[in-house]
Amino acid sequence: MKTDIISARDFAERIQTMKRAYHEDYYAMYSSLFGGIVTDPLLMLLPLDDHVVHRGDGVFESVKCVHGKIYNLRSHLERLCKSAEALQLAIPAWRENLEALVIETIQAGAHPDCCVRVLVTRGPGGLGANPYECSSPQLYIMAYKLGGSFMTKRPEGARVEISRVPPKNTFFAQIKSCNYLPNVLMAREAVDCGADFMAAFDEQGFLTECATENIGMVTKDGELLTPNMGRILAGTTMRRVLELADVLVRNGGLKAVRYADITVAQLHEASEVLVFGTTRDVTAVVLFDGRPVADGKPGRVYALLSDLLHRDIYENEAMQTPCF
Ligand SMILES: Cc1ncc(COP(=O)(O)O)c(C=O)c1O
C-alpha cells in the first residue's frame, strides 16, 4: 500500500483527527514564525527544518505562574539571554518584548496557575548543522498545566540514585540548551531503576546535578552545601533558596551556606539531602544510593527552606510578575 500524498486541503482535515486527551493540558502557544498565539493544540506547529528539531540548536526556560503571577521571571529571562549569548543566538532584539509575550501567552491560555516554556531556536533554514543556513531565530512560548510540587504529591520524600550518564562539561552544563540528551538519559535511568531523581558525579567524583534539578546537602553540623558552579546549571530555585537561607544563618538555624565539592561519602553521612527546581520547589531526599538519609524522613532544614521558598513565591511581590 502506498503512503498518501497529503494536499493542503487534506492536511486541514487530517489535523482535526489528531486531538489527544493530553492536549487538555496545553493552554496556549505563541510562535514568532506565525506571528501570534494559538489556543488550539492542533495548531501547535514547528517546522522540521528549524535547527532546533534536527540539531538541538536552541535554548529554553521553564517558568511557573502561580495565582496569576509569574515567579522569579527576571532570573529566568536573564539565564535565557545568557544561554542564547553562549550560542550566539540573536535574542537581544526581542529582550524588551519577551516579558510582554510571556504574559500575553499566559493570558490567552486563561489559567492563572500554569507552567511556561520559552524557547529561542536557530529557526528554519535547511537541514545541515551550519547555523548560518538559518535566516532568523524564532521564539516559541507555551503555557501548559502546572503539576503540584514533588512534596505535595509525595510528602514522604524522594529516592535518589547515582547516575551512570557522563555529566556535561563546564561549557555545556551552564547553557540551558535544547540539546538535553544527557538529561533525557538520566530521566530514563530514574524510571528504569525506580528512583525519583538521579544524581550525577563528575570524573573527580564530585556531585553535579540531577536530570533537570539541582541537588545539595546539609552536613551533620548544620552547613548547607551545594556543588560548585562549574559543572551544573545555575538553578534559579537553588540560588534563590541560598539567598533565603541567609536568614537561617543569622538566626542560628544553619551554621553556614556555601558551595563545595561534594562526594558520595559526604552524602552518605548527610543529615539532609535536598533537591531544588522550578516545579520541584525544595524536595527532601529520604533515600540516597539505597540508604536512608539520616532517619529516612524529611528533615528540619527541608521544612524551614520549603517554608521560606513558599512564602517567597506566594507573598513576595518583588519576585512576582502579575499577568491578570
Ligand atoms: C540541568 C538542570 N539543572 C538544574 C535545573 C533547575 O533550575 P531551576 O531551579 O531554574 O528550575 C534545571 C531546570 O530545568 C535543569 O534543567
The ligand as a Gaussian input file, in Angstrom:
#p B3LYP/6-31G(d) Opt

LIG

0 1
 C       20.012000      20.628000      34.176000
 C       19.193000      21.435000      35.125000
 N       19.703000      21.711000      36.352000
 C       19.004000      22.430000      37.248000
 C       17.743000      22.902000      36.960000
 C       16.976000      23.691000      37.982000
 O       16.846000      25.025000      37.562000
 P       15.630000      25.932000      38.032000
 O       15.669000      25.978000      39.512000
 O       15.921000      27.262000      37.424000
 O       14.397000      25.310000      37.530000
 C       17.183000      22.654000      35.697000
 C       15.853000      23.151000      35.364000
 O       15.224000      22.797000      34.422000
 C       17.929000      21.899000      34.764000
 O       17.437000      21.623000      33.548000

